[in-house]
Amino acid sequence: MREFLLLIRSEEAPKADLSPEQLQQHIEKVGGYLKRLTEEGRMKSAQPLEMEGTILSYKNGQIIDGPYNETKEIISGYYHLLAENLDEAIAIAKEDPRFEEGIWRVEVRPIKQVEGIN
């Protein structure tokens, strides 16, 4: 099994426009999806991210804030999961009920194993 990081992307505060009923449905659907992946031994971890944060860069010998993307899209959460290969990781990502809401994007990235790190 290989490790993959799925980066959950959305515009700012994607759940802010959901009614309480829609929010509860979202929590139940996504929670069920994550629970199933955990029970299958595929989910290592998953967490939402706070909306605040910054991007650090190195320029002219200094670490600076920015530059920032020209979009309002942010990484709002992640899944760290196990799959046989990239195709299987993509298939798992496609099962995410977030896609039903039409406001999310998921970036699927293999985690490169480098000897001596962890």
C-alpha positions as CSV (number, residue, x, y, z in Angstrom):
1,M,0.0,0.0,0.0
2,R,1.1,3.5,-0.8
3,E,0.3,6.7,1.1
4,F,-1.6,9.6,-0.5
5,L,-2.6,13.0,0.6
6,L,-5.9,14.4,-0.6
7,L,-6.1,18.1,-0.3
8,I,-9.7,19.4,0.0
9,R,-10.0,22.7,-1.8
10,S,-12.9,25.2,-1.5
11,E,-13.7,28.8,-1.7
12,E,-13.7,30.6,1.7
13,A,-16.1,29.1,4.3
14,P,-17.9,26.7,1.9
15,K,-20.4,25.6,4.5
16,A,-21.5,29.1,5.5
17,D,-24.3,29.1,3.0
18,L,-25.8,25.8,4.1
19,S,-29.0,25.6,6.1
20,P,-28.8,23.7,9.5
21,E,-30.4,20.8,7.8
22,Q,-28.0,20.8,4.9
23,L,-25.1,21.1,7.3
24,Q,-26.3,18.1,9.3
25,Q,-26.7,16.1,6.1
26,H,-23.2,17.1,5.0
27,I,-21.7,16.0,8.4
28,E,-23.5,12.7,8.2
29,K,-22.5,11.9,4.6
30,V,-18.9,12.9,5.0
31,G,-18.7,11.3,8.4
32,G,-20.0,8.0,7.0
33,Y,-17.5,8.1,4.1
34,L,-14.6,8.7,6.5
35,K,-15.8,6.0,8.9
36,R,-16.0,3.5,6.1
37,L,-12.5,4.3,4.9
38,T,-11.2,4.0,8.5
39,E,-12.9,0.6,9.0
40,E,-11.4,-0.6,5.7
41,G,-7.9,0.4,7.0
42,R,-7.5,3.0,4.3
43,M,-7.8,6.2,6.3
44,K,-4.7,7.2,8.3
45,S,-6.1,10.7,9.3
46,A,-8.4,13.4,8.1
47,Q,-9.0,16.9,9.5
48,P,-10.5,20.2,8.4
49,L,-8.2,23.2,8.4
50,E,-8.9,26.6,9.9
51,M,-9.6,29.4,7.4
52,E,-6.8,31.6,8.7
53,G,-3.1,31.1,7.8
54,T,-0.4,32.4,5.5
55,I,1.9,31.5,2.7
56,L,5.6,31.9,3.3
57,S,8.2,32.5,0.6
58,Y,11.9,33.1,0.4
59,K,13.0,36.1,-1.6
60,N,16.2,38.2,-1.7
61,G,17.6,36.5,1.5
62,Q,14.4,37.0,3.5
63,I,11.4,35.0,4.4
64,I,8.2,36.9,3.5
65,D,4.5,36.5,3.6
66,G,3.1,35.8,0.2
67,P,2.8,36.1,-2.7
68,Y,-0.7,34.9,-2.5
69,N,-2.8,33.1,-5.1
70,E,-5.1,35.3,-7.2
71,T,-8.0,33.1,-6.2
72,K,-10.2,32.8,-3.1
73,E,-9.7,29.0,-3.2
74,I,-8.0,27.6,-0.1
75,I,-7.0,24.2,1.2
76,S,-9.8,23.6,3.7
77,G,-8.9,20.1,4.8
78,Y,-7.0,16.9,4.1
79,Y,-7.2,13.1,4.0
80,H,-4.1,11.0,4.5
81,L,-5.0,7.6,3.1
82,L,-3.6,4.3,1.8
83,A,-4.2,2.9,-1.7
84,E,-2.5,0.4,-4.0
85,N,-1.8,3.1,-6.6
86,L,-2.8,6.6,-7.9
87,D,-5.8,5.2,-9.8
88,E,-7.2,3.6,-6.7
89,A,-6.6,6.8,-4.7
90,I,-8.5,8.8,-7.3
91,A,-11.4,6.2,-7.3
92,I,-11.6,6.6,-3.5
93,A,-11.6,10.4,-3.8
94,K,-14.4,10.3,-6.4
95,E,-16.6,8.6,-3.7
96,D,-16.4,11.6,-1.5
97,P,-20.0,12.9,-1.0
98,R,-18.6,16.5,-0.9
99,F,-18.8,16.4,-4.7
100,E,-22.6,16.2,-4.5
101,E,-22.6,19.8,-3.2
102,G,-20.6,21.1,-6.2
103,I,-18.4,23.5,-4.2
104,W,-15.4,21.3,-3.5
105,R,-12.3,20.2,-5.4
106,V,-9.9,17.4,-4.3
107,E,-6.2,17.3,-5.3
108,V,-4.8,13.7,-5.0
109,R,-1.1,13.5,-4.5
110,P,1.1,10.4,-3.8
111,I,3.4,10.9,-0.8
112,K,7.0,10.3,-1.8
113,Q,8.9,8.1,0.6
114,V,12.4,9.5,1.3
115,E,14.8,7.4,3.3
116,G,15.8,9.1,6.6
117,I,12.6,11.2,6.9
118,N,10.3,9.7,9.6
